[in-house]
Amino acid sequence: MICFTLSFSSSMASFLKFLLLLPLISHIHGAISQKYPTLPKAAVLPLTKDISTLQYVTELLIGENLAPVKLVVDLGGPFLWVDSEFTSQFSSPGSVKICSLQCSMVEISGGSRSCGLGYNASKTCTLQVENSVSRISTSGEMKEDIVGVKFSDAVDPGSFAYIQRFLFSSAPNLLLEGLASGAKGMLGLGNSIISLPSQFSTTFGFFHRKFALCLSPSNGAVFLGGMPPELENEPTIPMMYTPLISKKSNIQQGYYINVNSIKISGKKLSMNPKGSVGRTKISTAIPYTTMENKIYSTFVAAYIKAATSMNLSLVAPVAPFEVCFSPNEGVSNKRTLPNFPTVDLVLQSELVKWRILGRNSMVRVSDGVMCLGFLNGGLNPMDPIVVGGYQLEDYMLEFNLGNSMLGFSSPLGMGEKKCSDFDASSRNTMVS
């Protein structure tokens, strides 16, 4: 018997809609079970970092001809969207009607769809599509087509996982502004029913509704279904866990954790009378962590004090950074940069903290200058703190959508393994 744990609406109507999908899910699961006596536990997407935009990009196979499409990874994005010109040239997607079961999934995910008497049922289902880098948004048509990614541990290492009726959105060409060269859209990994992790979990019942993310300055990977089996019990990658919190109305708008306090070199910063920082977003859409103006000012003052006590000298800032140092001799050649202050994001207790070492806090802009990779987010940002891609690199992050927990490792660059050791495009395993 196959069990599913999905975050659907509590209404009976929504539950009945999901029941209609079970025969298709069972059929696909049975076909996979016959082909693979030992079922794969994860599928893998190789990642690379675009040098000019600092975005993380991957490829999916889409359409009957399985054309590769280059996409920018959007950790909190609710779904996949692709340039309509690409889909018309390399794919033949089917349109989704507004009164269909597929369109109703948008309503379950927090959208608004009404289909009552007198409504034009032949109309195409539309979605609000956003480029999370440029913050441009517009409406796009909901589509369905074949999508494929590679299994990470199947009997046949070249085998692929396919979803025959994968739901996504087409979007006008204007949304490509600001994306990495050659990118034709964005791949959403967010906590919605039509995101890539959710659709894979729903289609292949043996996939857990979770995924692991490992970014690096060069290569990395996304593992659908969670950490690959060869790493689940890896003693060199211990994991800590913290709850994922919702932004509003129990609808996840990206991934958030609660930060109780921030410490620099072990000293707690005084942020406000309550001492709590609060909701913190995790994002791949921005290259560096941003902080609300007051938080940033307190943070920078404490960091400079800690750094100068370590005999680091302030130098003229280099845009976009506001604080830069001349490092001690020999420091710039060390991967972990031990001679810089440590930054701790203290989570639900003093025992659970996300430690950021010099490797993830300092950015080398020249041989003699390193700058603090935290930026001023302004007076009234949407989120007080957004942890950006640079601070996520060489951490193993596991997003469990079933129990709303985030697992995170210590910095992998400290030991023998790091995220760039993933050769996901060929062997799908860690390179020894």
Buried (B, 14 or more C-beta within 10 A) or exposed (E): EEEBEEBBBEEEEBEEBBEEBEEEBEEBBEEBEEEBEEBBBBBBBBBBBBEEBBBBBBBBBBBEEBBEBBBBBBBBBBBBBBBBBBBEEBBEBEBBBBBBEBBBBBBBBBBEBEBEEEEEEEEBBBBEBBBBBBEBEEEBBBBBBBBBBBBBBBEEEEBBBBBEBBBBBBBBEEBBEBBBEEBBBBBBBBBBBBBBBBBBBBBBBBBBBBBBBBBBBEBBBBBBBBBBBEBBEBEEBEBBBBEBBBBEEEBBBBBBBBBBBBBBBEEBBEBEEEEEBBBBBBBBBBBBBBBBBEBBEBBBEBBBEBBEEEEBEEBEBBEEBBBBBBBEEEBBEEEBBEBBBBBBBBBBEEEBBBBBBBBBBBBEBEEEBBBBBBBBBEEEBEBBBBBBBBBBBBBBBBBBBEEBBBBBBBBBBBEEBBBBBBBBBEEBBBEE
